[in-house]
Amino acid sequence: MVPAAAAVTAEAIRKRYPGSDEQALDGFDLAVPSGTVHGLLGPNGAGKTTAVRILTTLVRADSGRATIAGLDIATHATDVRRRIGLVGQYPAVDEILDGHTNLVMFGRLFHLSASDARRRADELLERFDLVDAGRRAVGRYSGGMRRRLDLAVSMILAPAVLFLDEPTTGLDPRSRAEVWGAVRALVAGGTTVLLTTQYLDEADQLADRISVLAAPRGGGGRVIAEGTPDELRARIGGDRVDLVVRHAGDLARAAALVERVAGAEAEVDPATRRVAAPVADRMEALAATVHGLRAEGIDAEDLTVRRPTLDEVFLQLTGSSAATEVAA
């Protein structure tokens, strides 16, 4: 059942590109509540970009139905385009022009009058903290500043829904943080965001809910898990004790200790001298492990109790790590 307040919906969307033996999307479903960030995760080829292209009316689905702000994307495509913004993987702004001129130019392309385009450019430069750089050539901007300018361009018509297709690819940590801050500000102002990304920490930082698409070899193009980041972590267990011993010769004894504490089989990685196991009570497990290490004279290099990471969730659900997929 699709929530009545959903800003973006998709029901049983299917798409196969000409000449391909595989479905790019094979029964894709989605419901994004208004004023939230929804992450779309999946390995390369799982259909994330195809889903965005269909929802933004750039590609027509073979079957199924989707809506944006209650409007059917197939029968009201023109009206849908007036209500959405799209930021792709690569900057769309002109690097020779300055930021203000770029915004005015796009404003005119969106049929704003010259005075309205200039006024909107001024508003957006202030909103995205680019006033000081507004008269500087974009070619001299940092990566984060360029992406913020891209976001500003996408907001010229104040869209109800903003699509971000891997918006921080190739950015350094400082620039990524700048983009994250800008996205949070947009959502606080009521914008709904659909985010595709292969950076699991990005989804963890920004997304209220996440949909994970299957790997192509496992029947891609469909959602295999959906929920909040914490709900997805819970699918592969709760807290885990994670112990790194100083000496490889202590691994067997350390594994036996952790198994006694956890009451479950431990995972042992000889390459990193790491032992891990799920635990029911994090504080009790931590205290018992510390006591056991002292009693048995095992030197620990590190000991933590942590929740599973989204990367571990991704690995279990899709059969490949996020890092591998990014490099692929």
N, C-alpha and C positions, 0 to 999 in steps of 0.2 A: 504494500500500500504506500503510495507516494504522499508525503506530508502536504497539507494544504498550503503551508507557508513556504514551500520549497521554491527557491529562486531558480534552480537548475534541476531538470529531471531528464532522465533517459530510461526508456523501457524497451528491452529486447532489441537493441540496436545491432544490426549486422552490416558488415561491409567487407567485400572482397574486391581487390583491385584487379583490373584486367591483366591476364597473363600470370596471375598468381594461383598456386594450388592451395593456399591457406587463407583462411578468413583473417582479415586484419582485426575485425571485431566480430564476436560470435555470441550474441545475447548479452550485450553490455547494458547494465542497469546502474542508475545513479540517482541520488536525491540529495541536494545541497540546500540546507536551510538558509534563509536570508540573513545577511550580516555575519556570516561565518567564513572561515577558510577551510576548504576541503582539499586534502592532498590526494593526488593520483599517483601511485607508485607501481612500478613493474619493471622487469628486465627490458633490454632493448628488443624491439619487435613485439612487445606485448600489446600495443595498440594505444598507448597514451596520446601520442600526437594525432593519430587518426581520430580519436574521440574528441580532442579539442577542435580539430578541423571541421568535424561534423557539427558540433555544438555552436561553432561560430559561423556556420553556413558557408564555409569555404569548400566543403565536399558534401555531396548528397549521400545519405545512407541508402543501402539497398532495401532495408525494411526496419520496422520499429518506429518509435515515436519519441520525440524530445521536445521540451519546452524551455524557454527562457522568460522569466518574469511572467509566466502564465501564457506566453505566446508560442504557438506551434512553430518550430523552426522551418518546417517545409512549406506551410501555407502562409506564414507571415514573416518571411525572411527579411524583408526590408525593414519592418518594424523592429525585428530582433536586433538587426545591426545597429539601430539607433540606441539600443540599450546595453550594448556590450563594448568592452575594450579588450585589446589583445596585445600582449607583450611577448614576442617570440624569443628564441634563443640568442639572437644577434641584434645589436642596436640598429634602429631604423632611422636614426637622425643623421643629418648632414654634418660631417665633421668640419667642413670649411666655415659654415655659418656659426654664429654664436647661439647660445641657448635661447635667448629671447626671440631672435629671428626665426629659429626653428619652430618655436611654439606658435608664432604669428602665422607662419607659412601653413602649418597644419590646421590652424584655426580657420584660415581662409579656404583650405581644401574641404573643411567640414561645413562650408557655406556660412561662416560667421562674417559679419560686416568687418571692415578694417578696424573700426574703433572697438568693436566687441572682441575681436581677435587680440588686439593689443592689451585690452583690459584683462582678458582671460590669461594671457601670457604672464602678466604681472602677478596675478593671483596664484598661478601655479608655481612660478619661481619662488614665491614666498612660502607656499605650502610645502614644497619639497626642499626647502633650505638651499636654494640655488641663486638667491638674489645677488650675492657678491660675484658669482660666476656668470651671471646672465648675459653680460656683454663680452664674454670671452669665447674664442673659437672652441667648439666642442672637441676638436682634435687635441686640445690641451687639458681636457677633463680627465680625472681618474676613472677607473672602471666603474666604481660605485656611483660617481656623479653622472656618468653616461646612462647607467641603468635607471637612476632616479629621473633623469630627463625623459627617458623612454616611458616611464610610468606617468610622468606629467603629460606627455603627448596622449597617452591612452585615456587620460582623464579630462581631456578638453571638453567633451560633451557630458561629463559627470555620469558615466555609465553605471547602471545598477549592478552589473556583473562584470568582473575583470578576470580574464584568463591569462595566467602566467605560465608559459611553456618553458620550463627550465631557465628561469630568469637570472640565476647567478652562476651559470656555467662559465668557468675560466676566471672567476673573480677571486681576489685574495680575501683572507678572512675579514679584514677591515671593511672592504667594499661590500662583502656579503652582509655584514652587520648593518651597514647603511641601508641596503635594500630591504632587509628584514624590518628595520625601523619604519621605513616608508610604507611598507605593506600593512604593518600593524596600525599605523595612523589612518590608512584608508578604511580598514575594517572598522575601526572605532567610529568613523564617520558614517557607517552604514553600508559600505560597499561589500558585496559578496565576492569571494575570490575562489577560483578553481586553480589549484597549483599542481603542475606536474614537475617532478624533480627526481633525481637519482641520488641526491644528497640526503641521507636519512636524518642527519641532525637538523637539516632545514625543515623537513616535515615535522619533526619533533618540536621544533621551536615555534612553528607558525600554525600548524593545522589543528583545528578543533576535532576533525574526524579524518580518517584516511581510508581509501579504497585501494586494495592491492590487486593488480591484474596478474593473471597466470602467465608463466613463461610460454613462449610459442610452442616449444616441444611438448608441453604438458596440456595443450589445448588452450592457447592464448586467446586474448580478446574478450575475456570475461572476468568479472570480479570474483575472486576466491575468498576474500576476507574484507570485512569493513568494520570500523569502530574507532573509538578514541585511541590515541597512542597507548594509554595504559591498558585498555581492553585488548589490544592486539598483543601487548607483552604478556598479558595473563594467559593467552592461548598456549604459550610454551612454558608456563609455570610462573611461580612467584619469585621470591627472593632466592638468590644463590650465594653460597659462600665460595669465595675465589681466593685460593692460596697459592703463592709462588714461593718455593723453597730455595734456599741459597745453594744447596748442594744436590746434584742429581741423584746421589746415592741415597738420599732421604725420601725420594719420591714414593716408594712402595709403602713405607711407614706412614707418610703423610696422607696417602690415599686411604689407607686403612682407618686412620684417625678421622678423616673427613666423613667417611662412610658411616662410622659409628655415630658421629654427631648428627649427621643428616638423616640417617635411617634410609639412605638411598644409595644407589651405585654412583660412584664418582667418575667424572671424566678426567683423564690424565693426558697431558700433552708434554712428552719428554723434551721436545725442542725448546719449550719455554719454561720447563720445570713447574708447570701449572697444574693444580688440582682444583676441580670445581664440582659442586653438587647442589641440587635444590634443597631449600630448608623451609620449615614451616614458621619458625619463630626466629627472626633475624638477630635480635639481641641475645637470646639464649644461645643460639648457634655460635655467635661471635665469641661470647664469653667462654663457652665450652671448648672451642677450638684453641683459643689463647691458652687456657689451662692445660689442654692436652699437649700442645707444643712444648710448653715449659716442662711438663712431667716427663716427656719422652726425649727431651734434649734436641729437638728439631729446630734448626735455624730457619726463620721465615724472612724472606726478602720483602714480601708484601702480603697483606691479608685484608680483604674487604668483603662486605656483604652488599650485594647490589641487585637491582632489577635487571631483567634481560634487556639488551639494547634492541632498537628497531632493526639494526643490521642483522642480529640473530633471528628476529622474527622474519625478516625478509628472506634470509637463507633457508629457514625451515619451510616457509610457505611456497617459495619459488624454486628452490633447489640451486640457487646461485647467490653469491654475495653481492652486495651493492657495489663494493669496490671493483669486483671483477667486471660487472656490467658497465660501470663508468669507463673502464679502460678498454672495453670491447669495441 
